[in-house]
Amino acid sequence: MAQRFLAPELIVEGLLKQKGTVSNDEHVITRGWAHDNLVNGIHSDSANYAEVIAEGGVNKLKLKPLTVTSVTTNSSAASLSAFVSDVYDGSNFQEGDIVFLTSPSPTEAYIHNGGTAGTTADWEQVNSGLSDAQIRAKLSASSGINYNSTSGEFTADQAEIRAFFSAGTGLSFSAGEFSLNATSDNVTEGSSNLYHTDARVRSAISLATVASPDVQLLQYNSSTGALSVELSDVLNEFSAGTGLTFDGGEYSFTGDTDNVSEGVSNLYFTDARARGALSAGSGLSYNSGTGAFALNADSDDITEGATNLYFTDARARGALSADGIVAYNSSTGAFSWAGDSDDVGEGSVNLYHTSARVRSSVDTDDTVSENILDYNSSTGKFSVPLSYIRKEFDNQSLTANTGLALTHNLQKQLVHVSAMDSSGNHIDLEIVYTSTTVVTVKSTVGLTGVDIVVSL
């Protein structure tokens, strides 16, 4: 809704800020909006190209004539220094003038920077280096490499590269690939890595000399390379000791445990070992010297019978119960109160609640002179009648610059006044706080159908 200020004068102390954006000619603009949207001056770098001119009381931006006044092509000077020496006298060109020197390769371009030294310092180069076409024209390729002077791309010529290679004895070469085409028959034997022959192998093997009294059982024929052992010679080297017999190369055990020494794991039986392997548990004592057990126990060591049962919390809790207003939890053994106030008679001090008792104990504060709170002790209800704090004056007519007295009877001189026109828009009126019962309002224009509310 729009808000209309109809008081004769609006005085603002402090900052008045606008919320929202500027959208039409009737809106007031802020300093921030003007800073962000309006041209307020000319930057110092642009002073040579534009200026602000006042026209009809309005500042307007004016662009100066373009500073590029000429473009010159020179085909005789081979460098900027030559151009300055032969053509430029310090005053015959101005800032922004462009000169193309076509004698150098590639062409060089310079722009006058506004300097007045009359030297090369007054000029800035605006291009440098060779063009792509000029660079590519300076390149070429030889055998095995192809070059495209249009795109500047180098590529390998595989056919030419492969033509550089060929294959010798034992090798073949095709489509750029070498492959072996030989056997060991094509390779001459060297002096270190010799080829295999039976004679070389047989001569490299011999039997070790056996010292007396050992007997050499292994036989070797260096002519054939055959190794052999005579079985009879081997059997003659074996015999049987205590508890064993040997016949035809086979040993048989003929002894008992008296012929077998005790090992470290499977030990023979002794009384001491048997007694040392035993011990006594709870309720028993044991003599490892004699191997004798004796009873040494209490009820913790005796299994419970069927009649004389041991004590447990569960058995004790299961033997109890409760009724009436006392509750009992047999799982925890806890007793608790299960009743309520209906099971307890009212005493003389701590009385039970009733609505009548509550209502009779509550009242408004009569010592407060301006108390607007009403209380009904019969129903227990508090209320603040709207007429105590608000007075409405509907459909009022206001004459321009003429006061209208409104009697509100709110017993306060400083009250709040709100007004709304017939379209539902808030309006601000001039207000005079006449008395504790009357307020006077005034508008700068005549209005009808105005709703006014006076409130505390």
C-alpha positions in Angstrom: 0.0 0.0 0.0 1.1 3.6 -0.7 1.7 5.9 2.3 0.5 9.6 2.0 2.0 12.4 4.2 -0.8 15.0 4.6 0.7 16.9 7.5 1.6 20.6 6.6 5.3 19.9 7.3 7.6 16.8 7.6 10.8 17.4 9.6 13.5 14.6 9.6 16.4 14.7 12.0 19.1 12.3 11.0 19.3 10.1 7.8 16.4 9.5 5.5 17.1 6.3 3.6 15.4 4.9 0.5 14.6 1.2 0.3 14.1 -0.4 -3.1 15.3 0.8 -6.6 14.5 3.9 -8.7 11.9 2.9 -11.3 10.1 6.1 -12.4 10.4 9.9 -12.6 8.5 10.5 -9.3 11.0 8.6 -7.1 13.7 10.4 -5.0 17.2 9.1 -5.7 19.9 8.4 -3.1 23.5 9.4 -3.1 24.5 5.8 -3.6 22.2 5.3 -6.6 23.6 8.5 -8.2 27.2 7.3 -7.5 26.5 3.9 -9.2 24.4 5.1 -12.2 25.4 8.7 -13.1 28.5 10.1 -14.8 29.9 12.5 -12.3 33.1 13.6 -14.1 35.9 12.7 -16.6 38.8 10.5 -15.6 42.2 12.2 -15.8 43.3 9.6 -18.4 40.4 10.7 -20.7 40.9 14.4 -20.4 42.3 14.6 -24.0 39.3 12.9 -25.5 36.2 14.1 -23.5 34.9 16.9 -21.3 31.8 17.9 -19.3 29.8 20.9 -20.6 26.9 22.6 -18.8 24.0 23.0 -21.2 20.6 24.4 -20.0 21.7 23.8 -16.4 22.4 20.1 -17.0 26.0 18.7 -17.2 26.5 16.7 -20.4 29.4 14.6 -21.7 31.1 16.0 -24.9 33.6 13.9 -26.9 36.5 15.8 -28.5 37.5 15.2 -32.1 39.3 11.9 -32.7 43.0 12.0 -31.9 44.0 9.7 -34.8 44.5 12.3 -37.5 46.6 10.5 -40.1 48.0 7.1 -41.3 51.3 7.2 -43.2 53.0 4.4 -45.2 56.8 4.8 -45.7 58.7 2.5 -48.0 62.1 4.0 -47.8 63.1 4.1 -44.1 64.6 0.8 -43.1 64.0 1.4 -39.3 62.3 3.8 -36.9 65.6 5.6 -36.3 65.9 6.2 -40.1 62.3 7.4 -40.3 62.9 9.9 -37.4 66.1 11.1 -39.0 64.7 11.5 -42.5 61.0 12.4 -42.0 60.0 13.3 -38.4 61.0 16.8 -37.1 59.1 16.6 -33.8 56.2 18.7 -34.9 54.9 17.3 -38.2 53.1 14.4 -36.4 50.7 14.4 -33.4 49.5 12.0 -30.8 47.6 9.1 -32.3 49.2 9.3 -35.8 50.2 5.9 -37.2 53.2 5.2 -39.5 53.8 1.9 -41.4 57.4 1.1 -42.4 57.2 -1.4 -45.3 60.9 -1.5 -46.1 61.8 -3.8 -43.0 60.6 -7.4 -43.2 58.1 -7.9 -41.8 56.4 -4.4 -42.0 56.7 -2.4 -38.7 53.9 -0.2 -37.3 54.3 2.7 -34.9 51.9 5.2 -33.2 52.8 8.7 -31.9 52.5 8.7 -28.1 52.1 12.5 -27.8 55.8 13.0 -26.8 57.7 16.2 -27.8 61.3 14.9 -27.6 61.6 14.8 -31.4 63.2 11.4 -31.1 62.2 7.7 -31.3 60.9 8.1 -27.7 57.8 9.8 -29.2 56.8 6.6 -30.9 55.5 3.2 -29.7 55.7 0.0 -31.8 52.3 -1.7 -32.2 53.5 -4.8 -34.0 56.6 -7.1 -33.8 57.9 -10.4 -35.1 57.3 -12.4 -38.2 53.9 -13.6 -39.5 53.1 -17.3 -39.7 53.6 -17.3 -43.5 56.9 -15.5 -43.2 58.2 -18.0 -40.6 57.0 -21.0 -42.6 58.6 -19.7 -45.8 62.0 -19.8 -44.0 61.8 -23.5 -43.2 62.5 -26.6 -45.4 63.0 -30.3 -45.0 65.6 -33.0 -46.2 65.5 -36.7 -46.9 63.2 -38.7 -44.5 61.2 -35.5 -43.5 58.3 -33.9 -45.3 57.4 -30.3 -44.8 54.1 -28.4 -45.5 55.0 -24.8 -46.0 51.3 -23.8 -45.9 50.4 -25.3 -42.5 54.0 -25.4 -41.1 53.7 -29.1 -40.2 56.7 -31.5 -40.3 56.0 -35.2 -40.8 58.3 -38.3 -41.1 58.6 -39.9 -44.6 58.5 -43.5 -43.6 59.4 -44.9 -47.1 62.5 -42.7 -47.3 63.6 -43.6 -43.8 63.2 -47.4 -44.4 65.3 -47.0 -47.6 68.2 -46.1 -45.4 68.3 -49.6 -43.9 69.2 -53.1 -45.2 69.7 -56.6 -43.7 73.0 -58.7 -43.6 73.7 -62.4 -43.2 71.2 -64.1 -40.9 68.8 -61.1 -40.9 65.8 -60.0 -43.0 64.3 -56.5 -43.4 60.7 -55.8 -44.5 58.3 -52.9 -44.0 60.7 -51.2 -41.5 61.1 -54.4 -39.4 64.2 -56.5 -38.9 63.9 -60.3 -38.1 66.4 -63.1 -37.4 66.9 -65.5 -40.3 69.7 -67.8 -39.0 70.6 -70.9 -36.8 73.7 -71.7 -34.7 75.2 -73.2 -37.9 75.5 -69.6 -39.1 77.4 -68.5 -36.0 81.1 -69.2 -35.7 82.2 -70.8 -32.4 84.0 -68.4 -30.1 86.9 -69.1 -27.7 84.8 -69.0 -24.5 81.2 -70.0 -25.1 81.9 -73.4 -26.9 79.3 -75.5 -28.6 78.3 -78.9 -27.0 80.0 -82.2 -27.9 79.7 -85.6 -26.2 83.5 -85.8 -25.8 83.7 -82.4 -24.1 81.0 -83.5 -21.6 82.5 -86.9 -20.8 86.0 -85.5 -20.4 84.6 -82.9 -17.9 83.4 -85.7 -15.5 85.5 -88.0 -13.2 85.3 -89.9 -9.9 86.7 -88.4 -6.7 89.4 -90.4 -4.9 88.1 -92.3 -1.8 90.5 -92.4 1.2 91.2 -95.8 2.9 89.5 -97.6 4.5 86.4 -96.4 2.5 85.6 -98.3 -0.7 84.9 -96.7 -4.0 81.4 -98.0 -5.0 80.8 -95.8 -8.0 82.3 -96.8 -11.4 82.7 -94.4 -14.5 83.5 -95.1 -18.2 84.9 -91.9 -19.8 84.6 -93.4 -23.2 80.8 -94.0 -23.0 80.0 -91.5 -20.2 78.3 -94.3 -18.2 78.1 -94.3 -14.4 77.3 -97.6 -12.5 77.2 -99.1 -8.9 77.6 -102.8 -8.1 74.8 -103.8 -5.7 76.9 -106.6 -4.1 79.6 -104.1 -3.3 77.0 -101.8 -1.6 75.4 -104.6 0.5 78.8 -105.7 1.8 79.2 -102.3 3.4 76.1 -102.7 5.8 75.7 -104.8 9.1 73.1 -105.0 12.0 73.6 -103.9 15.6 71.7 -104.7 18.9 68.0 -105.2 18.3 68.4 -105.3 14.5 68.9 -108.0 11.8 70.1 -107.3 8.2 69.3 -109.7 5.3 69.4 -109.1 1.6 69.6 -105.3 2.1 66.6 -105.2 4.5 66.8 -104.3 8.2 64.3 -105.7 10.8 63.8 -104.6 14.5 64.1 -107.6 16.9 64.5 -105.7 20.3 62.2 -104.1 22.9 62.0 -100.8 24.9 65.1 -101.9 26.8 67.0 -101.6 23.6 65.6 -98.1 22.8 66.9 -95.0 24.5 64.4 -92.6 26.0 63.6 -89.6 23.7 62.8 -86.0 24.8 59.0 -86.2 23.9 57.7 -89.8 24.4 59.1 -90.4 28.0 58.9 -93.8 29.8 56.5 -94.1 32.8 57.8 -93.5 36.4 55.8 -93.1 39.7 57.4 -89.7 40.2 56.4 -88.5 36.7 52.8 -89.8 37.2 52.5 -88.0 40.7 54.0 -84.8 39.3 51.3 -84.7 36.5 48.5 -84.5 39.1 47.2 -81.6 41.3 44.3 -80.8 43.6 41.4 -78.5 42.8 38.9 -76.6 45.0 38.0 -78.5 48.2 40.9 -81.1 47.9 44.5 -81.3 49.0 47.2 -83.4 47.3 50.6 -84.8 48.4 52.8 -85.1 45.3 55.3 -87.1 47.3 52.9 -90.0 48.1 50.2 -89.3 45.4 47.5 -89.1 48.2 44.3 -86.8 47.9 42.3 -85.5 50.9 38.9 -83.5 51.2 39.3 -79.8 52.2 35.9 -78.1 51.3 32.9 -75.9 52.4 29.4 -75.3 50.9 30.9 -73.5 47.9 32.4 -76.8 47.0 29.2 -78.8 47.5 26.5 -79.1 44.9 23.0 -77.9 46.0 20.5 -80.6 46.9 16.8 -80.8 46.1 15.5 -79.9 49.6 18.0 -77.7 51.5 18.4 -75.0 48.9 21.0 -72.2 49.0 20.0 -68.5 49.4 19.6 -66.3 46.3 18.2 -62.8 45.8 15.6 -64.2 43.3 14.4 -66.8 45.8 14.1 -64.1 48.6 12.2 -61.7 46.2 9.9 -64.5 45.0 8.8 -65.2 48.6 7.3 -61.6 49.0 4.2 -59.9 47.6 2.1 -56.8 48.0 -1.6 -55.7 47.6 -3.7 -52.5 47.8 -2.0 -49.2 47.3 1.5 -50.7 47.7 3.2 -52.1 44.5 6.0 -54.7 44.5 8.5 -55.5 41.8 9.6 -59.1 42.3 12.5 -58.7 39.8 14.2 -55.9 41.8 12.7 -56.5 45.2 11.5 -52.8 45.4 8.2 -51.7 47.1 6.6 -48.5 45.8 3.4 -46.4 46.5 0.7 -47.2 43.9 -2.0 -44.9 45.2 -3.0 -41.3 44.6 -4.5 -38.3 46.4 -7.9 -40.0 46.4 -6.5 -42.6 48.8 -5.3 -39.8 51.3 -7.6 -37.7 53.4 -7.3 -33.9 53.3 -5.4 -32.3 56.2 -5.9 -29.0 57.8 -2.8 -27.3 56.3 -2.1 -28.7 52.9 -5.5 -28.4 51.3 -6.5 -29.9 47.9 -7.1 -27.7 44.9 -10.7 -26.5 44.0 -11.7 -23.9 41.4 -13.5 -21.9 44.1 -10.4 -21.8 46.3 -8.2 -20.6 43.3 -10.7 -17.9 42.2 -11.1 -16.5 45.7 -7.4 -16.2 46.1 -6.9 -14.1 42.9 -7.8 -10.4 42.4 -6.6 -7.3 40.6 -4.2 -4.8 42.2 -6.4 -2.0 43.6 -3.3 0.0 44.6 -2.5 0.7 40.9 -4.4 3.8 39.9 -4.4 3.1 36.2 -5.0 -0.6 36.2 -7.1 -1.6 33.1 -7.3 -5.3 34.0 -10.8 -6.6 35.0 -11.4 -9.8 37.0 -14.6 -11.9 37.5 -14.2 -13.9 40.7 -17.2 -16.1 39.8 -15.7 -17.4 36.6 -12.0 -16.8 37.3 -11.6 -14.9 34.0 -9.3 -11.9 33.4 -10.1 -9.4 30.6 -8.9 -6.1 29.2 -11.9 -4.4 27.3 -10.8 -3.0 23.9 -12.5 0.3 24.8 -9.9 0.8 27.6 -7.0 1.0 25.1 -8.4 1.8 21.6 -11.1 4.1 20.2 -12.1 3.9 16.5 -13.5 6.8 14.5 -14.8 5.5 11.2 -15.7 7.4 7.9 -14.5 10.8 9.1 -14.5 13.9 6.8 -11.5 16.3 7.0 -11.6 19.9 5.8 -8.3 21.2 4.4 -6.1 22.8 7.2 -9.0 22.6 9.7 -8.6 20.7 13.0 -11.0 17.8 13.9 -11.4 17.1 17.6 -11.8 13.4 18.5 -12.9 12.5 22.0 -11.3 9.2 23.0 -11.5 9.2 26.9 -8.4 7.0 27.2 -7.2 9.2 30.2 -3.8 9.8 28.6 -2.8 13.0 26.7 0.0 11.3 24.7 -1.7 8.6 22.5 -1.0 6.9 19.2 -3.0 8.0 16.2 -3.3 6.0 12.9 -5.3 7.0 9.8 -6.2 5.2 6.6 -8.0 6.7 3.5 -10.9 5.1 1.6 -8.4 3.2 -0.6 -6.7 1.5 2.3 -3.6 3.7 2.2 -1.9 4.8 5.3 -1.9 8.7 5.7 0.0 10.9 8.1 -1.9 13.8 9.7 -0.8 16.7 11.9 -1.7 15.8 15.5 -2.3 18.0 18.5 -2.6 16.2 21.8 -5.4 18.4 23.2 -6.1 16.7 26.6 -6.3 13.3 28.3 -9.6 12.8 26.6 -9.4 14.6 23.3 -6.9 14.6 20.4 -7.1 17.0 17.4 -6.0 16.0 13.8 -5.5 18.2 10.7 -4.9 17.5 7.0 -3.5 19.8 4.3 -6.1 18.6 1.8 -9.8 17.8 2.1 -10.6 14.1 2.6 -13.7 12.0 3.1 -14.1 8.4 4.2 -11.1 8.5 6.5 -10.9 5.8 9.3 -8.9 7.0 12.4 -7.9 4.9 15.4 -6.6 6.4 18.7 -4.9 3.9 21.0 -2.6 3.8 24.0 
